[in-house]
């Protein structure tokens, strides 16, 4: 009976004492005791809320395509979100975080044996493991699985193993060349000293491999290499419209006005002024491009329409990993 009374009394003392904790004196604090700053705290919270609103705005602008000037609003919303977030961190660091700088000597000779002690502790802590190799294998398997699971969502950014998507084009033998209004080109439409943009008939015009530049040159001026012989159609040559430097559109055609004083005809990318020679297979004459423009073989059918005689002789688009040396392939 006395033992039960003692236990009951001890329990009451514990319950009564839980709500009353002795206040710590200022001498027990690790950092100095400073007054609260409600104004700075409010500013920090407001700035963080504004940053969150800007992030939400960025998501809305990204998701809704019909918003005008979408690119500008994306940059504005993301930029303001970063600015508000940085401002909140600055206010917190300068006005809310208690800081103190202490300088204390740390003689290394007093801790010379602690490294060996830690190593021994780690080694001896696993003494209860009797199948260490199996445990390590399971540990690496679980860790690798977690890393793989974390990286899998990155597949949403684009194809990883579907390398064909980078090399597929809509061009196959017999496909007609059309203008931006889907009107088929005839060979008679292409005149010398003019520049034409063409697309694969029925293909998506936004697709990188679908667009071409067309020019007509005197057959006597053609200097195509042996592997490109027969790619022209009575002096009409076709090249990918996508620059091999950074993927910009070839939209300028330099034509000599007072030959031979002026340079020979050339296709020019206005972004970084990569210059290509249409007479020699799209070889680079000037600028940062690392390889020639891919050339499309042409033929003229019985009705005079221009048609592809095959696919490009090289991959469409900018070079990556030094040089893109894989051949293009027709889309399935």
C-alpha positions in Angstrom: 0.0 0.0 0.0 2.9 2.4 0.8 4.5 1.5 -2.5 1.3 2.4 -4.4 1.1 5.7 -2.5 4.6 6.6 -3.4 4.0 5.9 -7.1 0.8 8.0 -7.1 2.6 10.9 -5.5 5.5 10.7 -7.9 3.1 10.8 -10.9 1.3 13.8 -9.5 4.5 15.7 -9.1 5.6 14.9 -12.7 2.2 16.0 -14.1 2.3 19.2 -12.1 5.8 20.0 -13.1 5.5 19.4 -16.9 3.9 22.8 -17.4 6.4 24.7 -15.3 9.9 24.8 -16.8 12.5 26.9 -15.1 13.4 29.9 -17.3 17.0 29.8 -18.7 19.1 32.7 -17.6 20.8 34.9 -20.1 24.1 33.3 -19.2 22.9 30.0 -20.6 22.2 31.3 -24.1 24.5 30.3 -26.9 23.9 33.5 -28.8 23.1 37.0 -27.4 19.5 37.7 -26.5 18.1 40.4 -28.8 14.6 42.0 -29.0 12.1 40.8 -31.6 11.6 42.7 -34.8 7.9 42.3 -35.9 8.2 44.8 -38.7 11.1 42.9 -40.4 9.4 39.6 -39.8 6.2 40.9 -41.6 8.3 42.2 -44.5 10.0 38.8 -44.9 6.7 37.0 -44.9 5.2 39.4 -47.4 8.2 39.0 -49.7 8.0 35.2 -49.5 4.3 35.4 -50.3 4.9 37.6 -53.3 7.6 35.2 -54.5 5.1 32.3 -54.2 2.5 34.3 -56.2 5.0 35.0 -58.9 5.9 31.3 -59.1 2.2 30.5 -59.5 1.9 33.2 -62.2 4.8 31.6 -64.0 3.0 28.2 -64.0 -0.2 29.8 -65.3 1.5 31.7 -68.1 3.4 28.6 -69.1 0.2 26.5 -69.1 -2.0 28.9 -71.0 -0.8 29.3 -74.6 -3.3 32.0 -75.6 -1.7 34.6 -73.2 -0.1 37.3 -75.4 3.6 38.1 -75.1 4.0 34.8 -73.3 7.8 34.8 -73.3 8.1 38.2 -71.8 5.6 37.3 -69.0 7.5 34.1 -68.3 10.7 36.0 -67.8 9.0 38.7 -65.7 7.2 36.3 -63.4 10.3 34.1 -62.8 12.6 37.1 -62.4 10.3 38.8 -59.8 10.0 35.5 -57.9 13.8 35.3 -57.6 14.0 38.9 -56.6 11.3 38.7 -53.9 12.9 35.5 -52.6 16.3 37.0 -52.4 15.0 40.1 -50.7 13.2 38.0 -48.1 16.5 36.1 -47.4 18.3 39.4 -47.1 15.8 40.8 -44.6 15.9 37.6 -42.6 19.7 37.6 -42.5 20.1 41.2 -41.6 17.1 41.8 -39.3 15.9 38.5 -37.9 18.9 36.1 -37.4 21.0 36.7 -34.3 24.6 36.6 -35.3 27.8 36.5 -33.2 31.4 36.0 -34.2 33.6 34.1 -31.7 37.3 33.6 -32.0 38.8 30.6 -30.1 42.0 28.8 -30.5 41.8 25.2 -31.6 45.2 23.5 -31.0 45.3 20.4 -33.2 47.6 18.5 -30.8 44.8 18.1 -28.3 42.8 16.0 -30.8 45.5 14.0 -32.5 44.0 10.6 -31.6 40.3 11.4 -32.4 40.5 10.5 -36.1 41.8 7.0 -35.3 39.1 6.7 -32.6 36.3 7.6 -35.1 37.7 5.2 -37.6 37.8 2.4 -35.1 34.3 3.2 -33.9 32.9 3.0 -37.4 34.7 -0.2 -38.1 33.7 -1.9 -34.8 30.1 -0.7 -35.1 29.5 -3.2 -37.9 30.8 -6.1 -36.0 27.3 -7.6 -35.6 27.0 -7.9 -39.4 27.8 -11.5 -40.4 27.1 -11.1 -44.2 28.7 -7.8 -45.0 28.9 -8.4 -48.8 25.3 -9.2 -49.1 24.4 -6.2 -46.9 26.5 -3.9 -49.0 25.0 -5.3 -52.2 21.5 -4.7 -50.8 22.5 -1.2 -49.7 23.9 -0.2 -53.1 20.8 -1.7 -54.8 18.4 0.3 -52.6 20.5 3.5 -53.1 20.7 3.0 -56.8 16.9 2.3 -57.0 16.2 5.6 -55.1 18.5 7.5 -57.4 16.9 5.9 -60.5 13.4 6.7 -59.2 14.4 10.3 -58.7 15.8 10.6 -62.2 12.9 8.9 -64.0 10.7 12.0 -64.0 13.4 13.7 -66.1 12.1 11.6 -69.0 9.3 14.2 -69.3 11.8 16.7 -70.6 12.1 14.8 -73.9 13.2 11.5 -75.5 16.1 9.7 -73.9 16.4 6.4 -75.7 14.3 7.4 -78.8 17.4 8.7 -80.6 15.5 8.3 -83.9 13.5 11.4 -83.1 16.6 13.5 -83.5 17.4 12.1 -87.0 13.9 11.4 -88.5 12.7 13.7 -91.3 9.6 13.6 -93.5 11.5 13.3 -96.7 11.2 10.2 -98.8 11.6 9.5 -102.4 8.8 11.1 -104.5 7.6 13.6 -101.9 6.8 17.0 -103.5 8.2 20.3 -102.4 5.6 22.9 -101.6 5.7 26.6 -100.5 4.3 28.0 -97.2 0.8 28.0 -98.8 1.1 24.3 -99.7 1.4 25.1 -103.4 3.7 22.5 -105.1 6.8 24.0 -106.7 7.6 23.4 -110.3 11.1 23.6 -111.6 10.1 26.5 -113.8 9.2 28.5 -110.6 12.8 28.5 -109.4 14.8 31.3 -110.9 18.4 32.2 -110.6 19.5 34.9 -108.0 16.3 34.3 -106.0 15.8 32.5 -102.7 12.9 30.1 -101.9 11.7 28.4 -98.8 10.1 24.9 -99.3 8.5 22.3 -97.2 7.7 18.6 -97.4 4.2 18.2 -98.7 1.8 17.2 -96.0 4.3 17.5 -93.2 4.3 19.7 -90.1 6.0 22.9 -91.1 7.3 23.4 -87.6 9.3 20.2 -87.8 13.0 20.9 -88.1 13.6 18.4 -90.9 10.6 19.6 -93.0 12.0 23.0 -94.2 14.3 23.7 -97.1 16.1 26.5 -98.9 15.9 26.4 -102.7 18.2 28.2 -105.1 19.0 27.8 -108.8 22.6 28.0 -110.0 24.1 27.8 -113.4 25.0 24.1 -114.0 28.5 25.2 -115.0 29.1 26.7 -111.6 28.2 23.6 -109.7 31.2 21.9 -107.9 29.5 19.2 -106.0 31.7 16.5 -104.5 31.5 12.9 -106.0 29.1 11.7 -103.3 26.6 14.5 -104.1 26.6 14.1 -107.8 23.1 14.0 -109.1 21.6 15.8 -106.1 20.7 18.8 -108.2 17.8 19.1 -110.6 19.1 21.1 -113.6 21.0 23.5 -111.3 18.3 23.6 -108.6 19.8 22.7 -105.2 18.0 22.2 -101.9 19.5 22.3 -98.4 18.1 22.1 -94.9 16.9 25.5 -93.7 18.3 24.8 -90.2 21.8 26.1 -89.6 24.3 23.5 -88.4 25.7 25.9 -85.8 22.9 26.7 -83.4 19.7 25.7 -85.2 18.7 29.1 -86.5 16.9 29.5 -89.8 18.9 30.2 -93.0 17.1 33.3 -94.3 19.6 35.3 -96.3 21.0 34.7 -99.8 24.0 36.6 -101.0 24.1 37.0 -104.7 26.9 38.8 -106.6 25.8 41.9 -108.5 29.0 42.8 -110.2 30.9 39.6 -110.8 33.7 38.9 -110.5 34.3 41.7 -108.0 31.6 40.4 -105.6 31.9 37.1 -103.8 30.1 34.1 -105.2 26.5 33.1 -104.1 26.2 32.0 -100.5 23.5 31.0 -98.0 23.8 33.0 -94.8 22.4 32.5 -91.3 21.7 36.0 -89.8 22.1 34.9 -86.2 25.9 34.3 -86.2 26.7 34.8 -89.9 27.6 31.2 -90.7 28.0 31.2 -94.5 27.5 28.2 -96.8 28.4 27.6 -100.4 25.4 26.1 -102.3 27.5 25.3 -105.3 29.9 22.9 -103.5 27.4 20.9 -101.3 26.7 23.5 -98.6 30.3 23.7 -97.3 31.1 26.2 -94.7 32.7 29.4 -96.0 32.6 31.6 -92.9 31.3 31.6 -89.4 31.1 29.2 -86.4 29.2 26.4 -88.1 31.1 23.1 -87.8 29.8 21.2 -90.8 28.0 21.7 -94.2 24.3 22.1 -94.6 22.6 18.8 -95.2 21.6 18.5 -98.9 18.4 17.0 -100.3 18.5 15.2 -103.6 16.0 16.5 -106.1 14.3 15.3 -109.3 11.7 16.7 -111.7 8.7 14.6 -112.4 6.9 14.3 -115.8 4.6 17.2 -114.9 7.5 19.5 -114.0 7.1 19.3 -110.2 10.0 19.2 -107.9 10.2 16.0 -105.8 12.7 14.6 -103.3 14.8 11.8 -104.7 15.7 10.5 -101.2 16.6 11.9 -97.8 19.2 14.4 -96.6 22.9 13.3 -96.9 23.4 14.3 -93.2 21.6 14.9 -90.0 19.5 18.1 -89.8 20.1 20.6 -87.0 23.1 21.9 -85.0 26.1 19.8 -84.3 26.4 18.2 -80.9 29.2 16.1 -79.3 31.5 17.8 -81.7 30.0 16.7 -85.0 26.7 14.8 -85.7 27.9 12.0 -87.9 24.8 9.9 -88.0 22.6 9.6 -91.2 19.0 10.9 -91.2 16.2 8.4 -91.4 12.7 8.6 -92.7 10.0 9.0 -90.1 7.8 6.0 -89.4 
